[in-house]
Amino acid sequence: MIGVLVTVLVQSSSTSTTIIVGLVAADVPVKTAIPMIMGANIGTSVTNTIVSFTQMSDREEFRRAFACATVHDMFNWLSVLTLVTLEMCTGYLEKITAAMVGTLGDTKGSSKPPDFLKVLTKPFTKSVIQLDKKVLAGWAGNDPKYENCTTVLKTGCGDDSSVCTFVFANLGPGGANIGDTGSGIVLLIIALIMLCGCLICLVKLLNSILGENVKKIIKNGVNRDIPIKYLGWLTGYLVMLVGAFLTIIVQSSSVFTSTLTPLAGAGLVSLERAYPLTLGSNIGTTTTSLLAALASKGHEKETIQIALVHLFFNISGILLFYPIPCMRWPILLAQRLGDITSQYRWFSIVYLLFMFFIFPAIIFALSLAGPVAMYIILIPIAVLVLVIIFINILQKYKPSILPDILQDWDFLPEPLRSLDPIDRVIMTTFSCFQICRVNNNSDSTDQNLEEIKKKQQSEVNSLLEKDVV
């Protein structure tokens, strides 16, 4: 859950996995870092879930966009729940990757991982914020020299050691001094506004530039299978390669999937085509941790091992939930979530807060209480969820073998089987606010009209008095 929370905060699995590689290089055991790597995969999908909110005004577009965003969530959650259990029982990821790196020779002296977009983005980012990498390295290595440093913002720039010209220098010790946490929150808000603003513009441009005929041509071209007999099944795997290649180019799965979400909302990319693109993106993002591992100093084999764990975790998830069509559960779950959020749009916000903040925080808190307390609470909940899923499947396909009372959920109170009561409460609350606002506006308008009438009456009276005189 630490991996989930960290990735949600930094909005990039590439960044969080690189941090995890650095922790392994600083003597964190590989076994401890494996769950962090899995959590990083979950946290990366929060960005495209937020991006889908930009299409909330249109129910149909929002349904498609939210389904495209959450298919990534569902794949990651299902993969983690399955593989973390398997890893705890067998340790197969640790054993396989340990065997692979056991035959490696000396990995020192590897080149620094390339960053294809840094040439374009570095001038802008340096004008906004600059970090002192020596302080970061000192804190990571517990260097006593940096114990009294209070900020990671660079405090000396160029020839003048006291003045920096980047924007966030005004929020550091030389300016408002709101602290690293405050600066990080401000930077996160600005980044999310810029991301959502750019993607809203992208959606508007797509809808305005592309006519219906052009949309149909693009939609048919992107979603079409290979037009060769008996080879159509290969289309999904080729699409995965495309997703992996594009993610390697942009060095971020969050950027790629966030760009894919509005395209799906506009109807240009189907959910069935977006799914393999997302899986390919998961593979492509592992190259960052692999390159970072090759460039690390200290515990070289262990850092390469944790990077390979990231790669094989995603490959294992794909082997579980893609090759067999009936096992593509993430698509079914994402479609269901898209249908729910198009009907109850407030549910998307509840989903975001619960899946990426509340639930990971609860699990993390339970883990601090010890494994016994965590298992006592989680195992009954997991069993209950599995029983409900099993009954739902039987209700749909074999209702006759169930008792009469379990053939549907009508025996339960309405709040336990439907979102309608909550929806009515929320809609009533917002309607009251709207009515109050309208009444306040009408009251102020009436008051303004009354003042105008009094003013006009006084002017008329003054004119009459002058005429009489």
N, C-alpha and C positions, 0 to 999 in steps of 0.2 A: 504493500500500500504506500510505502515511502516513494517508490518509483512513480505511482499514479499521481500523488500530490505534487512531487517535484516537477514532473512533466506538464501538469496542468498549469503550474506557476510560470514555467519558462516557455510554455507553448511550443515545445519542440522536442520530439523523442531523440533526434540527432544530438541535441545539446545534452540531454539527460543521460543518454547512453555513453557519450563521451566522458561525462563526469563520473559515471560508474566505472568506466575503464580506468580513469585516473585514480579512483579509490582502490581498485585492485592493484594498480601499480604502487600504491602507498601502503600495501600489506593487508588489505581487506580480503578475507578468504573468498574463493570463487563460489563456494557453496552458499555463502551469505549473499553474494551479489546476484545470484540467479533469479530469485524472486523480484529483485529490483528491476532487472532487465525486462521481466514479464510485465511488471506494473507500468514501465515506461511505454510499452506498446499500447496499453489502455489509455493512458493520459494524452497521447498524441491526437486522439480523435475528438478532443473537446473543441478544437478550433473550428473544424468543419461543422460541428453541431451548432456552435454559436453563429457561424456564417449562414446556416439555413434559416435563421430568424429573419434575415433581410427579406425573405419572400413570404412573410407571414400574412401580408395583406390579401393575398390570393390563396384561397383554400386549396385549390388543385395544385398550384405550383408549390405551396408549402408542403403538401402531402408528398410530392415527388422528391423535393429537396431534403426533407427531414428523413425520409426513408433512405436516400442515398447517403446521408451523413451517418445515420445510425447503423447501416449495414457494416460499417467499419467497427463501430462499438460492439455490435453483437459478435462479430468474428473474434475480436480481441478478448472479450469476456469469456466466450465459450472455449477459446483456446487456452486461456489462463486457467479456468476452472478445471479443465480436463488435464492439462499437462502439468500443472503444479501438483495435483494429486498423484499423477504418475511419477513425477520427479521425486516426491517425498517417499513413495513406496519403493522405487527402483533406482533412482539417481541416474537415469539413462543419459540425460543431457550432459551431466558432469563426466560420466565415464567415457562417452563417445568422444567428446571434445578433448578430454585428457589423453586419450589414445592417439588422437590426431596430432596434438602439439608435442607428444612425447618423442616423435621422430624428427622434430624440427632442430635445426642447428642454431647457430648464433644469429639472433635477429637484431642486434644492435646496429646502429648506423643507418637505419631505414630513413627514407626521406620523409619530410613533413607531408601530411595529407593535403592534396590540392583542394582549393576552394574555387570552383568555376565562376561563381558570381561575385567574388570579393572585389574584383576590378571595378564592377559597376556600383556596388553598394558601399564599399569602404569609405569613399569621400563623404557620402551623406551621413553615415553612422558616426564618423569621426567628428563631424560638425555638431552632432547632437550629444553624444556621450563618449567618453574615453575612460577605460579602466586601467588601473595599475596592476599589470600581470605579476609583478614581483611580489606585491602584497598578497594576491591570491595564492601564488605558489608558496609563500611563507606561511600563510594560515593553513594551507593543506598539509604542509610538512611540519607544522608546529615549531617553526623557527622562532626562537626567543627574540630575535631582532625585530620582529613585526608584531609582538604582543601588544604594544601600545598604539598601534595604528587603528584609527577609528573609522576609516572609510576606504572603500576600494576605488573610489573616483580618483583619477589622476590629479595631483595637486601641483605638479611642476611641468610646464610645457615649454619646449624650445629653450631659448637663452634666458628667458625670465622665469625664475623658479617659483614665483608667487602668483602669476596670472595665467589663467587658461581661458581660451576663447570659445570652447564648445558650450552649448546651451545649458547642459546640466551642471556646469561648473558654478552657475548662479544658485544652485540648490545644495551645493556641498559646503565644506567648512569655510570657504571664502565668500559665501553668499548667505542664503537663508538658513542653511545647515539643518535641513529637515531629516537628515539621516539616510543611510542606505536603504532602509525599508521604505521610507516615504518616497525616495527617488525611484525605487523599483516599482511601487504602486502607480506613480504618475506615469512612468515609462510604459507600463503594461496597459494602462487606460489609453494612452496616446496610440500605442501600437494596435490595439483592438479597434479603435475608432478609424484609424487609417486603413486597416485591413477590411473592415466592414464597408467603409466608404468606397474603397476601390471596387469591391465585389458588387456593391449596389449599382455603381456606375456601369460595371461590366454587364449586369443583368439588363439594365435599362438600354444600353447600347445594343445588346443582342436582340432585344424585343423590338427596337426601333429600326435597326438596320436590316435584320433578316425578315423578309416577307414570309408568308405562309408557304409558298412554293419552295423557297430556299430552305426553310426549316425542314420540310418533308424530304428534300434531297439529302441534307446533312444527316437527318435522323435515320433514313434508310441506309445510307452509306456506313455510318458508324455502327449501327446495330445489326448489320448483315453478317451472316456467317460466310466462311470460305465457300465459294460457289463450285466446289469440286466434290463429286460424289464420294461418300465415305470419309471425307476429310473435314466435314463441318465441325466435328467435335474438337478439332485442334484450335479453333478460333479463340476460345477462352485462354488457352495457354500462350498463344501469340500476343493476345491483349495483355496478359501478365507481363510479358517481356517488354511491351511498350510502356506499361506503368512503371516497371523497374528502371528502365532507361531514362524516362523523363524525371523520375525522382532523383536518380544519380546526378542528372544535369543540374537540377535546382537545389540539390543537397538538403531537401526537406520534404518529408511525406505530408506534413501539415499544409504546406503551400500547395502541393499537387492536389490533395483531396479537397482542399478548400476551393480550389479553382474548378474542380469537377462538380461540386455540389450545386452551384447556380446553373451549370449546364444541364444537369439532371432536372432541376426545377423548371427550366424552360422547355423541357421535353425533348432535348436534343440527344440525350444519352439515357438509355433505359437502365433500370436497376440491375437487370441481369447482365448488362455490359459493364456497368460501374463496379460490380462486385469483383470480377477478375482484375480490373484496373487497380482497385484498392489493394488487392492481395499482392499484385506486382509492386505497388508502392511500398508495402511492408518489407518486401525483399530488398528493394532499392535503398531504403534508409539504413540497412545494416552495413552498407559499405563505409559509412562515416565512422562507425565504431571500429571496423576492421582497419581502416587507414590510421585512425588514432592509436590503435593498439600497436601497429607497426612502428609508429613514431614515438612510442612511450619509452621512458627510461626507468629501469627497475622492474623486476618480476615480469620480464618480457613474455615468457611463455604463458604465464597466468593471464596477462592482459589479452593476449591473442585467444586464449581459451574462452574468456567471457564474451569476447566479440563473436566467436564461433557459436557460443550458446545462443546469442541473439539470432544469428542466421538460422540455426537448426530449429529453434523454437518456432520461427515463422514458417519454415518449410514443413515442420510437423503439423502445424495448424492447417496449412493448405492441404496436406495429404489427408487430413481428417475430414475437412469440411468443403472440399471442392470436387475431387474426381468423381465421386458417386453422386449423381443428381439428387437422390432422396436425402442425402446428408447435407445439403446446402441450407441448413437451418437458418443461418444469418439472414438470408433473403426473406424467408417467411416471417421471421421476427421483425425485420425492418419494415416489411409491408404492413404488418399489424400496427407497429408504432406509428407509421405514417398515417394510417386510417384514423387512429385514435387522436393524434395531434391535429389532424384537419378538422375533426369534429369538436375537440376540446383544446383550443390553442394554448390555454394556460398550462396544459399538461406538459408541454415541451420545456417550460421553465422549471417545473417541478422535477422533470426527468434529469435535466442538466445539473441542477443543484444536488439531487440525491445521488446520481451515479458517479459524479466526479468530485464531490466535496464531502457530503454527509456520510455516505456509505464507506468510502475509504477511511475517513476520520474515525468512524465507529470501529472498524476492523483494527485500525492502528491502536486505538485506545484499548480494545480487548486484548491485543497482543501484548501490551504492556502489563496487563493483569496476569499474564501467564498462559501457557497452552491449555491448561485444564479449564480455566474459566472461559476461554474462547471456544473450546470444543463443546462445553456444556450448553452454551447459548447457540452456537452456529449449527451444530448437528441436528437438533430438533427442527430448527427453521428450514434447513436443507431437506430433511425428510418430508416436512409438510409441503414444501414447494414441489417436490417430486411426486408426491401423492396427488396433489391438485392437477399437475400436468398429466399424469396417468389417467385420472378420471376424465379430464377434458378430452383426451384422445379417445377413450372408450365412449364418451357421450357422442362424439362425432361419427365414429366408425362402427361401434358395436354397442349401441344403447340397450339392446335387449338383454344383455347379460348383467346389467346393473339393476339394483333394486329400484323400485318406482321413484323413491324419494331422491335418488342420485342421478336420475336421467336428465335432470336439469338443476339449475341453482336457484330455482324460485323459492325454495324453502328458507333461504337465507334472507336476512334483512337487506333492504335495497342498497344501503351504503357499502355492504360487503360484496355485492355482485354487480354494481354499476357505478359509473362516475357521475350520473345525472344529478344526484343530490348535491354533491360538491359543486357541480357546474351551476346549479340553480342558486346556491349561496353566493358564489363568486359573481354571477351575472346580476343578481339582485343588489349586491353591494356596489358594483360599478354603476348600476342604473341609478341607485340612490345618490351616489356622488354626482352623476351627470344631472339628475333632477335638481339637486341642491345648487349646482353650479348655474343651471338655467334660471332657477328662482332668484339666486343672488344677482345674476345679470339683469333679470327683469326688474328686481327691486331697485337696483342702481339706476336702471333706465328710467323707471317711473319717478324716482327721486330727481334725476336730472331734468325730466320734463316739467316737474313741478317747480323747480328752481327757475327754469326758463320762463314759465308762465308768469311767476311772480315778478321776474325782472321786466318782462314785457308790460305787465300791468302797471308797474311803478313808472315806467317810461311814459305810458299813455297818460297817467294821472299828472305827471309833471308837465306834459305838453298842454293838457287841459287847463291847468292852473295858470300857465303863461298866457293862453288865449283869453282867459277871463280877466287877467290883469291888463 
